[in-house]
Amino acid sequence: MTTAPVLVAALLIFSVNEVIAGDLTTISSLGQMEQVFARTETIHAASMASISKSMSEEKAWDVLKKNNLTSPALMEVANLGKQVNLRKQPKGYGGLDGARKLLNDMIFESMSKYDAEIAECTEYYAQQCAGLEACRGQIAASNFIAASSRTLILDAQSRINRAEVDIPTRKLELDNHNEKCEDALHKMKARLQIIMGDIKSW
């Protein structure tokens, strides 16, 4: 009587605590993260079905005990199937209506927690995607600055190389020009002395 609802409640709790946590520990890239959070309802249903195949009544109670969800009312529902006198109508949560209400409340609470966990994980995924896009933008801007700097460096290096060739050539031309100037000046001074001597001799 109580086995199926308990299994459903435990299945929901187990899916929140085990499936999501297990998937997050194996994520190593953005693509894998997207597969976890952007999966279709078909994949989600298949995942829940695979969990339910291995779920037994004992395992369901273990999950509920592990998550501290074994309230006295739930234990009373669990003992409902063990009662010997079935003609006597039990009171409180021992009755069928009470058991149904308790299990419905448990399923609703588990579904609410499951939805909250999915929303939190999806929000985390969206934040990580936004952070990655911002980092990609910064990397692109840095790459542009680096490329511009590389262009300026290459231009400056070509000017340096040209100057290293031109400077010795210009120095040699300057030395030759200075020698010619000194030689011409020496000859002009010699001619000036001759002219000045001719003037005095008149």
MARGU-130994 format. One record per atom (N, C-alpha, C): residue number from 1; residue in one letter; atom name; z negated, x, y negated. Coordinates in nm, 2 decimals, always signed. Atoms other than C-alpha are relative to their C-alpha. Layout:
    k  r   a       z       x       y
  NUM  A  CA       Z       X       Y
...
This chain:
    k  r   a       z       x       y
    1  M   N   +0.00   +0.08   +0.12
    1  M  CA   +0.00   +0.00   +0.00
    1  M   C   +0.00   +0.09   -0.13
    2  T   N   +0.01   -0.09   +0.12
    2  T  CA   -0.09   +0.28   -0.25
    2  T   C   +0.08   +0.12   +0.01
    3  T   N   -0.06   -0.13   -0.01
    3  T  CA   +0.11   +0.56   -0.11
    3  T   C   +0.12   +0.02   -0.09
    4  A   N   -0.12   -0.01   +0.08
    4  A  CA   +0.44   +0.49   -0.29
    4  A   C   -0.03   +0.02   -0.15
    5  P   N   +0.03   -0.02   +0.14
    5  P  CA   +0.29   +0.45   -0.64
    5  P   C   -0.06   +0.13   -0.03
    6  V   N   +0.07   -0.13   +0.02
    6  V  CA   +0.07   +0.75   -0.60
    6  V   C   +0.11   +0.11   +0.00
    7  L   N   -0.11   -0.10   -0.01
    7  L  CA   +0.38   +0.95   -0.50
    7  L   C   +0.08   +0.00   -0.13
    8  V   N   -0.08   +0.01   +0.13
    8  V  CA   +0.57   +0.83   -0.81
    8  V   C   -0.08   +0.07   -0.11
    9  A   N   +0.08   -0.06   +0.11
    9  A  CA   +0.28   +0.93   -1.04
    9  A   C   -0.01   +0.15   +0.02
   10  A   N   +0.01   -0.14   -0.03
   10  A  CA   +0.24   +1.26   -0.87
   10  A   C   +0.13   +0.07   -0.03
   11  L   N   -0.14   -0.06   +0.02
   11  L  CA   +0.62   +1.32   -0.88
   11  L   C   +0.02   +0.02   -0.15
   12  L   N   -0.02   -0.02   +0.15
   12  L  CA   +0.63   +1.27   -1.26
   12  L   C   -0.09   +0.11   -0.05
   13  I   N   +0.09   -0.11   +0.04
   13  I  CA   +0.33   +1.50   -1.31
   13  I   C   +0.06   +0.14   +0.05
   14  F   N   -0.05   -0.12   -0.05
   14  F  CA   +0.48   +1.76   -1.08
   14  F   C   +0.13   +0.04   -0.07
   15  S   N   -0.13   -0.04   +0.06
   15  S  CA   +0.82   +1.75   -1.25
   15  S   C   -0.03   +0.06   -0.14
   16  V   N   +0.04   -0.06   +0.13
   16  V  CA   +0.65   +1.82   -1.59
   16  V   C   -0.06   +0.14   +0.02
   17  N   N   +0.07   -0.13   -0.01
   17  N  CA   +0.43   +2.10   -1.47
   17  N   C   +0.07   +0.11   +0.08
   18  E   N   -0.06   -0.09   -0.08
   18  E  CA   +0.65   +2.26   -1.21
   18  E   C   +0.15   +0.03   -0.03
   19  V   N   -0.15   -0.01   +0.02
   19  V  CA   +1.02   +2.19   -1.28
   19  V   C   +0.03   +0.07   -0.13
   20  I   N   -0.03   -0.06   +0.13
   20  I  CA   +1.02   +2.27   -1.65
   20  I   C   -0.05   +0.14   -0.01
   21  A   N   +0.06   -0.14   +0.00
   21  A  CA   +0.79   +2.57   -1.62
   21  A   C   +0.08   +0.09   +0.09
   22  G   N   -0.07   -0.08   -0.09
   22  G  CA   +0.98   +2.70   -1.33
   22  G   C   +0.14   +0.04   -0.05
   23  D   N   -0.14   -0.03   +0.06
   23  D  CA   +1.32   +2.67   -1.51
   23  D   C   -0.02   +0.10   -0.11
   24  L   N   +0.02   -0.09   +0.12
   24  L  CA   +1.18   +2.84   -1.82
   24  L   C   -0.02   +0.14   +0.04
   25  T   N   +0.03   -0.13   -0.04
   25  T  CA   +1.06   +3.14   -1.63
   25  T   C   +0.12   +0.08   +0.04
   26  T   N   -0.12   -0.07   -0.05
   26  T  CA   +1.41   +3.22   -1.50
   26  T   C   +0.10   +0.01   -0.10
   27  I   N   -0.10   +0.00   +0.10
   27  I  CA   +1.59   +3.19   -1.83
   27  I   C   +0.01   +0.14   -0.05
   28  S   N   -0.03   -0.13   +0.06
   28  S  CA   +1.75   +3.52   -1.94
   28  S   C   +0.11   +0.00   -0.10
   29  S   N   -0.11   +0.00   +0.10
   29  S  CA   +2.03   +3.41   -2.17
   29  S   C   +0.00   -0.14   -0.06
   30  L   N   -0.01   +0.12   +0.07
   30  L  CA   +2.12   +3.14   -2.41
   30  L   C   +0.07   -0.11   +0.08
   31  G   N   -0.08   +0.10   -0.08
   31  G  CA   +2.37   +2.98   -2.17
   31  G   C   -0.09   -0.06   +0.11
   32  Q   N   +0.09   +0.06   -0.10
   32  Q  CA   +2.10   +2.94   -1.90
   32  Q   C   -0.10   -0.10   -0.07
   33  M   N   +0.08   +0.09   +0.07
   33  M  CA   +1.87   +2.79   -2.16
   33  M   C   +0.07   -0.14   -0.03
   34  E   N   -0.08   +0.12   +0.03
   34  E  CA   +2.14   +2.54   -2.26
   34  E   C   +0.02   -0.08   +0.13
   35  Q   N   -0.01   +0.08   -0.12
   35  Q  CA   +2.19   +2.44   -1.89
   35  Q   C   -0.13   -0.07   +0.04
   36  V   N   +0.13   +0.07   -0.03
   36  V  CA   +1.82   +2.36   -1.86
   36  V   C   -0.02   -0.12   -0.09
   37  F   N   +0.03   +0.11   +0.09
   37  F  CA   +1.79   +2.15   -2.17
   37  F   C   +0.11   -0.10   -0.03
   38  A   N   -0.11   +0.09   +0.03
   38  A  CA   +2.14   +2.00   -2.20
   38  A   C   +0.06   -0.05   +0.13
   39  R   N   -0.06   +0.05   -0.13
   39  R  CA   +2.17   +1.88   -1.84
   39  R   C   +0.01   -0.15   +0.00
   40  T   N   -0.03   +0.14   +0.00
   40  T  CA   +2.30   +1.54   -1.76
   40  T   C   -0.10   -0.08   +0.08
   41  E   N   +0.09   +0.09   -0.07
   41  E  CA   +2.12   +1.24   -1.62
   41  E   C   +0.02   +0.02   +0.15
   42  T   N   -0.03   -0.02   -0.14
   42  T  CA   +2.29   +1.30   -1.29
   42  T   C   -0.07   +0.12   +0.06
   43  I   N   +0.07   -0.13   -0.04
   43  I  CA   +2.16   +1.66   -1.26
   43  I   C   -0.15   -0.03   +0.00
   44  H   N   +0.15   +0.03   +0.01
   44  H  CA   +1.81   +1.53   -1.37
   44  H   C   -0.04   -0.08   +0.12
   45  A   N   +0.03   +0.08   -0.11
   45  A  CA   +1.82   +1.26   -1.11
   45  A   C   +0.00   +0.08   +0.14
   46  A   N   +0.00   -0.08   -0.12
   46  A  CA   +1.92   +1.51   -0.84
   46  A   C   -0.12   +0.09   +0.01
   47  S   N   +0.12   -0.09   +0.00
   47  S  CA   +1.64   +1.74   -0.94
   47  S   C   -0.12   -0.08   +0.04
   48  M   N   +0.11   +0.08   -0.03
   48  M  CA   +1.39   +1.46   -0.92
   48  M   C   +0.00   -0.04   +0.15
   49  A   N   -0.02   +0.04   -0.14
   49  A  CA   +1.53   +1.35   -0.58
   49  A   C   -0.04   +0.12   +0.09
   50  S   N   +0.04   -0.12   -0.09
   50  S  CA   +1.49   +1.71   -0.44
   50  S   C   -0.15   +0.02   +0.00
   51  I   N   +0.15   -0.01   +0.00
   51  I  CA   +1.13   +1.71   -0.55
   51  I   C   -0.06   -0.10   +0.09
   52  S   N   +0.06   +0.11   -0.07
   52  S  CA   +1.06   +1.37   -0.40
   52  S   C   +0.02   +0.02   +0.15
   53  K   N   -0.02   -0.02   -0.14
   53  K  CA   +1.20   +1.49   -0.06
   53  K   C   -0.11   +0.08   +0.06
   54  S   N   +0.11   -0.08   -0.05
   54  S  CA   +0.93   +1.75   -0.03
   54  S   C   -0.14   -0.05   -0.03
   55  M   N   +0.13   +0.05   +0.04
   55  M  CA   +0.66   +1.53   -0.17
   55  M   C   -0.06   -0.09   +0.11
   56  S   N   +0.07   +0.08   -0.09
   56  S  CA   +0.41   +1.39   +0.07
   56  S   C   -0.12   -0.06   -0.06
   57  E   N   +0.12   +0.06   +0.06
   57  E  CA   +0.10   +1.18   +0.02
   57  E   C   -0.11   +0.11   -0.02
   58  E   N   +0.10   -0.11   +0.02
   58  E  CA   -0.12   +1.49   +0.07
   58  E   C   +0.03   +0.09   -0.12
   59  K   N   -0.04   -0.08   +0.11
   59  K  CA   +0.08   +1.69   -0.17
   59  K   C   -0.01   -0.07   -0.13
   60  A   N   +0.02   +0.08   +0.12
   60  A  CA   +0.07   +1.41   -0.42
   60  A   C   -0.14   +0.00   -0.05
   61  W   N   +0.15   -0.01   +0.04
   61  W  CA   -0.31   +1.40   -0.41
   61  W   C   -0.03   +0.14   -0.05
   62  D   N   +0.02   -0.14   +0.04
   62  D  CA   -0.31   +1.78   -0.44
   62  D   C   +0.04   +0.02   -0.15
   63  V   N   -0.05   -0.01   +0.14
   63  V  CA   -0.10   +1.75   -0.76
   63  V   C   -0.09   -0.07   -0.10
   64  L   N   +0.09   +0.08   +0.08
   64  L  CA   -0.33   +1.48   -0.90
   64  L   C   -0.13   +0.07   -0.02
   65  K   N   +0.13   -0.07   +0.01
   65  K  CA   -0.64   +1.68   -0.82
   65  K   C   +0.01   +0.13   -0.08
   66  K   N   -0.02   -0.12   +0.07
   66  K  CA   -0.49   +2.00   -0.96
   66  K   C   +0.01   -0.02   -0.15
   67  N   N   -0.01   +0.03   +0.14
   67  N  CA   -0.42   +1.83   -1.29
   67  N   C   -0.12   -0.09   -0.05
   68  N   N   +0.12   +0.08   +0.04
   68  N  CA   -0.77   +1.66   -1.30
   68  N   C   +0.03   -0.14   -0.04
   69  L   N   -0.04   +0.14   +0.02
   69  L  CA   -0.62   +1.31   -1.28
   69  L   C   -0.06   -0.09   +0.11
   70  T   N   +0.07   +0.08   -0.10
   70  T  CA   -0.84   +1.19   -0.99
   70  T   C   -0.12   -0.07   -0.06
   71  S   N   +0.11   +0.07   +0.06
   71  S  CA   -1.05   +0.94   -1.18
   71  S   C   -0.07   -0.09   +0.11
   72  P   N   +0.07   +0.09   -0.10
   72  P  CA   -1.31   +0.72   -1.00
   72  P   C   +0.08   -0.12   +0.03
   73  A   N   -0.08   +0.12   -0.03
   73  A  CA   -1.08   +0.42   -1.04
   73  A   C   +0.12   +0.03   +0.09
   74  L   N   -0.11   -0.04   -0.09
   74  L  CA   -0.79   +0.61   -0.87
   74  L   C   -0.06   +0.02   +0.14
   75  M   N   +0.06   -0.02   -0.13
   75  M  CA   -1.02   +0.71   -0.59
   75  M   C   -0.03   -0.13   +0.07
   76  E   N   +0.03   +0.13   -0.05
   76  E  CA   -1.12   +0.35   -0.55
   76  E   C   +0.13   -0.07   +0.05
   77  V   N   -0.13   +0.05   -0.05
   77  V  CA   -0.75   +0.26   -0.52
   77  V   C   +0.04   +0.07   +0.13
   78  A   N   -0.04   -0.07   -0.12
   78  A  CA   -0.70   +0.53   -0.26
   78  A   C   -0.08   -0.05   +0.12
   79  N   N   +0.09   +0.05   -0.11
   79  N  CA   -0.99   +0.39   -0.05
   79  N   C   +0.04   -0.14   +0.03
   80  L   N   -0.03   +0.14   -0.03
   80  L  CA   -0.83   +0.04   -0.07
   80  L   C   +0.07   -0.01   +0.14
   81  G   N   -0.07   +0.01   -0.12
   81  G  CA   -0.61   +0.12   +0.23
   81  G   C   -0.09   +0.03   +0.12
   82  K   N   +0.09   -0.04   -0.10
   82  K  CA   -0.91   +0.24   +0.43
   82  K   C   -0.10   -0.10   +0.03
   83  Q   N   +0.10   +0.10   -0.02
   83  Q  CA   -1.11   -0.08   +0.41
   83  Q   C   +0.02   -0.07   +0.13
   84  V   N   +0.00   +0.06   -0.13
   84  V  CA   -1.19   -0.24   +0.74
   84  V   C   +0.02   -0.15   -0.01
   85  N   N   +0.00   +0.15   +0.02
   85  N  CA   -1.25   -0.60   +0.62
   85  N   C   +0.10   -0.03   -0.10
   86  L   N   -0.11   +0.03   +0.09
   86  L  CA   -0.92   -0.70   +0.47
   86  L   C   -0.01   -0.14   -0.05
   87  R   N   +0.02   +0.14   +0.05
   87  R  CA   -1.03   -1.07   +0.43
   87  R   C   -0.08   +0.00   -0.13
   88  K   N   +0.09   +0.00   +0.12
   88  K  CA   -1.29   -0.97   +0.17
   88  K   C   +0.08   +0.06   -0.12
   89  Q   N   -0.07   -0.04   +0.11
   89  Q  CA   -1.13   -0.95   -0.17
   89  Q   C   -0.08   +0.10   -0.08
   90  P   N   +0.08   -0.10   +0.07
   90  P  CA   -1.25   -0.62   -0.34
   90  P   C   +0.00   -0.03   -0.15
   91  K   N   +0.02   +0.03   +0.14
   91  K  CA   -1.36   -0.62   -0.70
   91  K   C   +0.05   +0.13   -0.07
   92  G   N   -0.03   -0.12   +0.08
   92  G  CA   -1.26   -0.39   -0.99
   92  G   C   +0.14   +0.05   +0.03
   93  Y   N   -0.13   -0.06   -0.03
   93  Y  CA   -0.97   -0.15   -0.93
   93  Y   C   +0.03   +0.00   +0.15
   94  G   N   -0.03   +0.01   -0.15
   94  G  CA   -1.01   -0.21   -0.55
   94  G   C   +0.09   -0.11   +0.03
   95  G   N   -0.09   +0.11   -0.02
   95  G  CA   -0.81   -0.53   -0.59
   95  G   C   +0.15   +0.04   -0.02
   96  L   N   -0.14   -0.03   +0.01
   96  L  CA   -0.43   -0.54   -0.56
   96  L   C   +0.05   +0.00   -0.14
   97  D   N   -0.04   +0.00   +0.14
   97  D  CA   -0.38   -0.64   -0.92
   97  D   C   -0.05   +0.12   -0.08
   98  G   N   +0.06   -0.12   +0.07
   98  G  CA   -0.62   -0.37   -1.05
   98  G   C   +0.07   +0.13   +0.04
   99  A   N   -0.06   -0.12   -0.05
   99  A  CA   -0.46   -0.11   -0.83
   99  A   C   +0.14   +0.01   -0.06
  100  R   N   -0.14   +0.00   +0.06
  100  R  CA   -0.11   -0.21   -0.96
  100  R   C   -0.01   +0.04   -0.15
  101  K   N   +0.02   -0.04   +0.14
  101  K  CA   -0.24   -0.19   -1.32
  101  K   C   -0.03   +0.14   -0.02
  102  L   N   +0.04   -0.15   +0.01
  102  L  CA   -0.40   +0.15   -1.27
  102  L   C   +0.12   +0.09   +0.03
  103  L   N   -0.11   -0.08   -0.03
  103  L  CA   -0.09   +0.29   -1.11
  103  L   C   +0.11   -0.01   -0.10
  104  N   N   -0.09   +0.02   +0.11
  104  N  CA   +0.13   +0.14   -1.38
  104  N   C   -0.04   +0.08   -0.12
  105  D   N   +0.05   -0.08   +0.11
  105  D  CA   -0.09   +0.30   -1.64
  105  D   C   +0.02   +0.15   +0.02
  106  M   N   -0.02   -0.14   -0.03
  106  M  CA   -0.07   +0.63   -1.46
  106  M   C   +0.15   +0.04   -0.01
  107  I   N   -0.15   -0.03   +0.01
  107  I  CA   +0.31   +0.62   -1.44
  107  I   C   +0.04   +0.00   -0.14
  108  F   N   -0.04   +0.00   +0.14
  108  F  CA   +0.34   +0.52   -1.80
  108  F   C   -0.05   +0.13   -0.07
  109  E   N   +0.05   -0.12   +0.07
  109  E  CA   +0.11   +0.81   -1.91
  109  E   C   +0.08   +0.12   +0.05
  110  S   N   -0.08   -0.11   -0.05
  110  S  CA   +0.30   +1.05   -1.69
  110  S   C   +0.14   +0.01   -0.06
  111  M   N   -0.13   +0.01   +0.07
  111  M  CA   +0.63   +0.93   -1.83
  111  M   C   +0.00   +0.04   -0.14
  112  S   N   +0.02   -0.04   +0.14
  112  S  CA   +0.50   +0.97   -2.18
  112  S   C   -0.02   +0.15   -0.02
  113  K   N   +0.02   -0.14   +0.01
  113  K  CA   +0.38   +1.32   -2.12
  113  K   C   +0.13   +0.07   +0.04
  114  Y   N   -0.13   -0.06   -0.04
  114  Y  CA   +0.72   +1.40   -1.95
  114  Y   C   +0.09   +0.00   -0.12
  115  D   N   -0.09   +0.01   +0.12
  115  D  CA   +0.91   +1.27   -2.25
  115  D   C   -0.04   +0.09   -0.11
  116  A   N   +0.05   -0.09   +0.11
  116  A  CA   +0.69   +1.46   -2.49
  116  A   C   +0.03   +0.14   +0.04
  117  E   N   -0.03   -0.14   -0.04
  117  E  CA   +0.74   +1.78   -2.29
  117  E   C   +0.15   +0.03   -0.01
  118  I   N   -0.15   -0.02   +0.01
  118  I  CA   +1.12   +1.73   -2.28
  118  I   C   +0.03   +0.01   -0.15
  119  A   N   -0.02   +0.00   +0.14
  119  A  CA   +1.11   +1.66   -2.66
  119  A   C   -0.04   +0.14   -0.06
  120  E   N   +0.05   -0.13   +0.05
  120  E  CA   +0.90   +1.98   -2.72
  120  E   C   +0.10   +0.11   +0.04
  121  C   N   -0.09   -0.10   -0.04
  121  C  CA   +1.13   +2.19   -2.51
  121  C   C   +0.14   +0.00   -0.07
  122  T   N   -0.12   +0.01   +0.07
  122  T  CA   +1.44   +2.05   -2.67
  122  T   C   -0.01   +0.05   -0.15
  123  E   N   +0.02   -0.05   +0.14
  123  E  CA   +1.30   +2.12   -3.02
  123  E   C   -0.01   +0.15   +0.00
  124  Y   N   +0.01   -0.15   -0.02
  124  Y  CA   +1.21   +2.48   -2.90
  124  Y   C   +0.14   +0.05   +0.01
  125  Y   N   -0.14   -0.05   -0.02
  125  Y  CA   +1.57   +2.52   -2.78
  125  Y   C   +0.08   -0.01   -0.13
  126  A   N   -0.07   +0.01   +0.12
  126  A  CA   +1.71   +2.39   -3.11
  126  A   C   -0.04   +0.11   -0.10
  127  Q   N   +0.04   -0.10   +0.09
  127  Q  CA   +1.49   +2.63   -3.31
  127  Q   C   +0.05   +0.14   +0.04
  128  Q   N   -0.06   -0.13   -0.05
  128  Q  CA   +1.60   +2.92   -3.09
  128  Q   C   +0.15   +0.02   -0.03
  129  C   N   -0.14   +0.00   +0.03
  129  C  CA   +1.96   +2.83   -3.14
  129  C   C   +0.02   +0.02   -0.15
  130  A   N   -0.01   -0.02   +0.15
  130  A  CA   +1.91   +2.81   -3.52
  130  A   C   -0.03   +0.14   -0.03
  131  G   N   +0.03   -0.14   +0.02
  131  G  CA   +1.74   +3.15   -3.51
  131  G   C   +0.11   +0.09   +0.04
  132  L   N   -0.11   -0.09   -0.05
  132  L  CA   +2.02   +3.30   -3.31
  132  L   C   +0.12   -0.01   -0.10
  133  E   N   -0.11   +0.01   +0.09
  133  E  CA   +2.28   +3.16   -3.55
  133  E   C   -0.03   +0.07   -0.13
  134  A   N   +0.04   -0.07   +0.12
  134  A  CA   +2.09   +3.30   -3.85
  134  A   C   +0.01   +0.15   +0.03
  135  C   N   -0.01   -0.14   -0.04
  135  C  CA   +2.07   +3.64   -3.67
  135  C   C   +0.15   +0.04   +0.01
  136  R   N   -0.15   -0.03   -0.01
  136  R  CA   +2.45   +3.62   -3.60
  136  R   C   +0.06   +0.02   -0.14
  137  G   N   -0.05   -0.01   +0.14
  137  G  CA   +2.51   +3.56   -3.97
  137  G   C   -0.04   +0.13   -0.06
  138  Q   N   +0.05   -0.13   +0.06
  138  Q  CA   +2.30   +3.86   -4.07
  138  Q   C   +0.07   +0.11   +0.06
  139  I   N   -0.07   -0.11   -0.07
  139  I  CA   +2.47   +4.08   -3.81
  139  I   C   +0.14   +0.00   -0.06
  140  A   N   -0.14   +0.00   +0.05
  140  A  CA   +2.82   +3.97   -3.94
  140  A   C   +0.00   +0.06   -0.15
  141  A   N   +0.01   -0.05   +0.13
  141  A  CA   +2.71   +4.04   -4.30
  141  A   C   -0.02   +0.15   +0.00
  142  S   N   +0.03   -0.14   -0.01
  142  S  CA   +2.57   +4.38   -4.20
  142  S   C   +0.13   +0.08   +0.05
  143  N   N   -0.13   -0.06   -0.05
  143  N  CA   +2.90   +4.46   -4.01
  143  N   C   +0.10   +0.01   -0.11
  144  F   N   -0.10   +0.00   +0.12
  144  F  CA   +3.10   +4.37   -4.33
  144  F   C   -0.04   +0.12   -0.09
  145  I   N   +0.05   -0.11   +0.09
  145  I  CA   +2.88   +4.61   -4.54
  145  I   C   +0.03   +0.13   +0.07
  146  A   N   -0.03   -0.13   -0.07
  146  A  CA   +2.91   +4.88   -4.27
  146  A   C   +0.15   +0.04   -0.01
  147  A   N   -0.15   -0.02   +0.00
  147  A  CA   +3.29   +4.84   -4.26
  147  A   C   +0.04   +0.05   -0.14
  148  S   N   -0.03   -0.04   +0.13
  148  S  CA   +3.31   +4.86   -4.64
  148  S   C   -0.05   +0.14   -0.03
  149  S   N   +0.05   -0.14   +0.02
  149  S  CA   +3.09   +5.17   -4.64
  149  S   C   +0.08   +0.10   +0.07
  150  R   N   -0.08   -0.10   -0.08
  150  R  CA   +3.30   +5.33   -4.37
  150  R   C   +0.13   +0.02   -0.08
  151  T   N   -0.12   -0.02   +0.08
  151  T  CA   +3.61   +5.27   -4.59
  151  T   C   -0.02   +0.10   -0.12
  152  L   N   +0.04   -0.08   +0.11
  152  L  CA   +3.44   +5.43   -4.89
  152  L   C   -0.02   +0.15   +0.05
  153  I   N   +0.02   -0.13   -0.06
  153  I  CA   +3.33   +5.72   -4.67
  153  I   C   +0.13   +0.08   +0.03
  154  L   N   -0.13   -0.06   -0.03
  154  L  CA   +3.68   +5.78   -4.54
  154  L   C   +0.08   +0.04   -0.12
  155  D   N   -0.07   -0.03   +0.13
  155  D  CA   +3.82   +5.77   -4.89
  155  D   C   -0.06   +0.13   -0.06
  156  A   N   +0.07   -0.12   +0.06
  156  A  CA   +3.56   +6.02   -5.02
  156  A   C   +0.03   +0.12   +0.09
  157  Q   N   -0.02   -0.12   -0.08
  157  Q  CA   +3.62   +6.25   -4.72
  157  Q   C   +0.14   +0.05   -0.02
  158  S   N   -0.14   -0.04   +0.02
  158  S  CA   +4.00   +6.25   -4.78
  158  S   C   +0.01   +0.07   -0.13
  159  R   N   +0.00   -0.07   +0.13
  159  R  CA   +3.93   +6.35   -5.15
  159  R   C   -0.06   +0.13   +0.02
  160  I   N   +0.06   -0.13   -0.02
  160  I  CA   +3.70   +6.62   -5.03
  160  I   C   +0.09   +0.10   +0.07
  161  N   N   -0.10   -0.09   -0.07
  161  N  CA   +3.96   +6.76   -4.79
  161  N   C   +0.11   +0.04   -0.09
  162  R   N   -0.11   -0.04   +0.09
  162  R  CA   +4.23   +6.75   -5.06
  162  R   C   -0.06   +0.10   -0.10
  163  A   N   +0.06   -0.09   +0.10
  163  A  CA   +3.99   +6.92   -5.31
  163  A   C   -0.02   +0.14   +0.06
  164  E   N   +0.02   -0.13   -0.07
  164  E  CA   +3.91   +7.19   -5.05
  164  E   C   +0.13   +0.08   +0.01
  165  V   N   -0.13   -0.08   -0.01
  165  V  CA   +4.28   +7.28   -5.03
  165  V   C   +0.04   +0.03   -0.15
  166  D   N   -0.05   -0.02   +0.14
  166  D  CA   +4.35   +7.24   -5.41
  166  D   C   -0.08   +0.10   -0.08
  167  I   N   +0.08   -0.09   +0.08
  167  I  CA   +4.06   +7.43   -5.55
  167  I   C   +0.04   +0.15   +0.02
  168  P   N   -0.04   -0.14   -0.01
  168  P  CA   +4.15   +7.78   -5.40
  168  P   C   +0.13   +0.02   -0.06
  169  T   N   -0.13   -0.01   +0.06
  169  T  CA   +4.51   +7.72   -5.50
  169  T   C   -0.01   +0.01   -0.15
  170  R   N   +0.02   +0.00   +0.15
  170  R  CA   +4.41   +7.64   -5.86
  170  R   C   -0.07   +0.12   -0.05
  171  K   N   +0.07   -0.13   +0.04
  171  K  CA   +4.18   +7.94   -5.87
  171  K   C   +0.09   +0.12   +0.00
  172  L   N   -0.10   -0.11   -0.01
  172  L  CA   +4.46   +8.17   -5.76
  172  L   C   +0.09   -0.01   -0.12
  173  E   N   -0.09   +0.02   +0.11
  173  E  CA   +4.69   +8.02   -6.02
  173  E   C   -0.07   +0.04   -0.13
  174  L   N   +0.07   -0.04   +0.12
  174  L  CA   +4.42   +8.06   -6.29
  174  L   C   -0.02   +0.15   -0.01
  175  D   N   +0.01   -0.15   +0.01
  175  D  CA   +4.36   +8.43   -6.20
  175  D   C   +0.14   +0.06   -0.04
  176  N   N   -0.13   -0.05   +0.04
  176  N  CA   +4.74   +8.49   -6.22
  176  N   C   +0.03   -0.02   -0.14
  177  H   N   -0.02   +0.04   +0.14
  177  H  CA   +4.76   +8.31   -6.55
  177  H   C   -0.08   +0.09   -0.09
  178  N   N   +0.08   -0.08   +0.08
  178  N  CA   +4.47   +8.51   -6.69
  178  N   C   +0.05   +0.15   -0.01
  179  E   N   -0.06   -0.14   +0.00
  179  E  CA   +4.63   +8.84   -6.58
  179  E   C   +0.12   +0.00   -0.09
  180  K   N   -0.12   +0.00   +0.09
  180  K  CA   +4.96   +8.74   -6.75
  180  K   C   -0.04   +0.00   -0.15
  181  C   N   +0.05   +0.01   +0.14
  181  C  CA   +4.77   +8.65   -7.06
  181  C   C   -0.05   +0.13   -0.05
  182  E   N   +0.06   -0.13   +0.04
  182  E  CA   +4.58   +8.98   -7.07
  182  E   C   +0.12   +0.10   -0.02
  183  D   N   -0.11   -0.09   +0.01
  183  D  CA   +4.91   +9.17   -7.01
  183  D   C   +0.08   -0.03   -0.13
  184  A   N   -0.08   +0.03   +0.12
  184  A  CA   +5.09   +8.98   -7.29
  184  A   C   -0.08   +0.03   -0.12
  185  L   N   +0.09   -0.04   +0.11
  185  L  CA   +4.79   +9.03   -7.52
  185  L   C   +0.00   +0.15   -0.03
  186  H   N   +0.00   -0.14   +0.01
  186  H  CA   +4.79   +9.40   -7.45
  186  H   C   +0.13   +0.05   -0.07
  187  K   N   -0.13   -0.04   +0.06
  187  K  CA   +5.16   +9.43   -7.53
  187  K   C   +0.01   -0.04   -0.14
  188  M   N   -0.01   +0.05   +0.14
  188  M  CA   +5.13   +9.22   -7.85
  188  M   C   -0.09   +0.09   -0.09
  189  K   N   +0.08   -0.09   +0.08
  189  K  CA   +4.85   +9.45   -7.97
  189  K   C   +0.07   +0.14   -0.02
  190  A   N   -0.07   -0.13   +0.02
  190  A  CA   +5.06   +9.76   -7.90
  190  A   C   +0.11   -0.02   -0.10
  191  R   N   -0.11   +0.02   +0.10
  191  R  CA   +5.35   +9.61   -8.10
  191  R   C   -0.06   -0.02   -0.14
  192  L   N   +0.07   +0.02   +0.14
  192  L  CA   +5.11   +9.51   -8.38
  192  L   C   -0.03   +0.14   -0.06
  193  Q   N   +0.04   -0.14   +0.04
  193  Q  CA   +4.99   +9.88   -8.40
  193  Q   C   +0.13   +0.07   -0.05
  194  I   N   -0.13   -0.06   +0.04
  194  I  CA   +5.36   +9.99   -8.42
  194  I   C   +0.04   -0.05   -0.13
  195  I   N   -0.05   +0.07   +0.12
  195  I  CA   +5.44   +9.74   -8.69
  195  I   C   -0.09   +0.04   -0.12
  196  M   N   +0.09   -0.04   +0.11
  196  M  CA   +5.13   +9.83   -8.89
  196  M   C   +0.02   +0.14   -0.04
  197  G   N   -0.04   -0.14   +0.04
  197  G  CA   +5.22  +10.20   -8.87
  197  G   C   +0.13   +0.01   -0.08
  198  D   N   -0.12   +0.00   +0.08
  198  D  CA   +5.57  +10.13   -8.99
  198  D   C   -0.02   -0.05   -0.14
  199  I   N   +0.03   +0.05   +0.13
  199  I  CA   +5.43   +9.93   -9.28
  199  I   C   -0.06   +0.11   -0.09
  200  K   N   +0.07   -0.11   +0.08
  200  K  CA   +5.20  +10.22   -9.39
  200  K   C   +0.10   +0.11   -0.03
  201  S   N   -0.10   -0.11   +0.02
  201  S  CA   +5.49  +10.47   -9.36
  201  S   C   +0.10   -0.03   -0.11
  202  W   N   -0.09   +0.03   +0.11
  202  W  CA   +5.69  +10.29   -9.62
  202  W   C   -0.07   +0.03   -0.13
